[in-house]
């Protein structure tokens, strides 16, 4: 009998401690400061300019040169040949893929623009139109492999 009474008292004590702890934690959350307001950021001079993508022209085709493989890779990004790669030069290789997704041409990719492209890709792969892709249909969404270069450098 004594053990039962001690068990009930211990249970009530633990329940009381739990209630005080829970209420104390709720009071701390209620008094928490509000999240900081977002600050208006100054325009970054390295931001990509807004332009009409249809009027832009890419660089001229590369010519054969005695550069090493690493120098060739470096100069693919260094468009103005100043031996420094800026953020804009690094991002310029991704421009064409971005322009395909940016339907309205405002240089902002919204979720809707991305979703429309993804839904169109899904609908192209769904040959039977049932809203589900079989493994064979899904295999058609794989990126096409790049053309292999000949092994001989004759």
N, C-alpha and C positions, 0 to 999 in steps of 0.2 A: 504494500500500500504506500509506503514511504517513497518507493521508487517512482510510482505513478504520479504522486503529488509533485516530486522534484522534476519529473519529466514535463508536466503541465506548466510548472513555473518557469522552467528553462525555455520551453516553447514560447510562452507569452513574452519572456524577456527578449528572446531573439526577434520575435515579431515586432515588438516595440522599438528595438534598436533599428530594425530594417525600415520601419515607418519614418523614424527621425532622419535616418540617412537619406531616404528617398525624398522627403520633403526638403531637406537641406540642399540637396543637389538641384531640385526644381527651382528653389529660390535663387541659386547661383545662376542658372540658365535664364531666369526672368530678368535679372539685373545685368546681363551681359550687354556690352556696348553694341550699337548697331554696326553692321559691316561698313567699311569705308566707302565713300562715294568714288566712282571711277573718275580719274583725272583726265582732262582733255590733253592728249599728247600732242606735242608740236610735230609738224610734218618732218619726217626723216629725210635728209638730203639724199640718202641712198635708195629711197622708194622708187619703184619703177614708174616711169611717166605714163600718163593716160594718152594713148594715141589711137589712131584708126589702124587696126591690124592689117587691113587690106592694102594700105599704101606702103607697108614696110617691105623691104627687100633684105634677104639674107646675105651673108658674105659670099664672095666669089668662090668657086670651087678651088680646093687646095691643089697645089702643084707638087711634083716630086721634089724632095729636098734631101740634103745629107744630114738631117736632124736625127737624133736618136729617138727611140720609141717614146721615152719619157718626155723629151722636148716636144715631140709632135702632140702628145696628149695635153701638155701644158698649153701649147699655142692654140689648141682647139677652143680653149676657154678665154685666153688672152686675146680679145678681138682687136685691140688697138696696138698690140705689140710693144707695150711699155714694160714688159716683164713683171707685171703686177696683175693679179686677178681680183677684180672688184666683185661685190655681191651681184650687181646687175649682170656682169659678164658670166658669172657662174650660173645664174638663173636663166640666161638667154637661151641655153640649149633646151630648156623645158617649155619654151614659149608656144611652140606649135601644138603640143598636146594640151596645154592650158587653153589656147584659143578654140580648140575643138569642143571643149567642155563649156566654155563661156559663151553661151548662145546669144545673149543680148549685147555682148561686146563692151561691157562697162569695166572690165578688168577686175571684177569681183565674182568669185565662184560661190554661188549660193547652193544650199542643200538641194533645192528643187532642180537646179541645172544638173547637178551630179545625179540626182535620182532619176530624172528623165532619161539620161544617157544609160543608166544601169537598167531601167525598165525596158528601154528599147533593145538593149543587148539580150535581156532575158527573153523578150518576145521573139526575137530573131532565132534564138536557140530552141524555143518551144515549138517544135515542128508540128505536133499534133494539136496544139492549142488548148491543152487541158489544164494549164496553170502549174504544171510540175515538170521538172526536168529528169529524164531518165539518164543513166550513166552515159549512154551513147549521145544524147542531146547535149549533156553537160560538156562532153569532150569537144564539141564544136566551139566552145567559148575559150579554149586554150589559145594563148598567143601563138602566132605563127613563128616557127623557128627562123632565125636569120640565115640568109644564104651563106653557105660555107665557102670559104676561100680555098683555092687549090693549095695543096701541101707543097708543091714544088715552087720555088722562087727562081725559076730559070730566067 
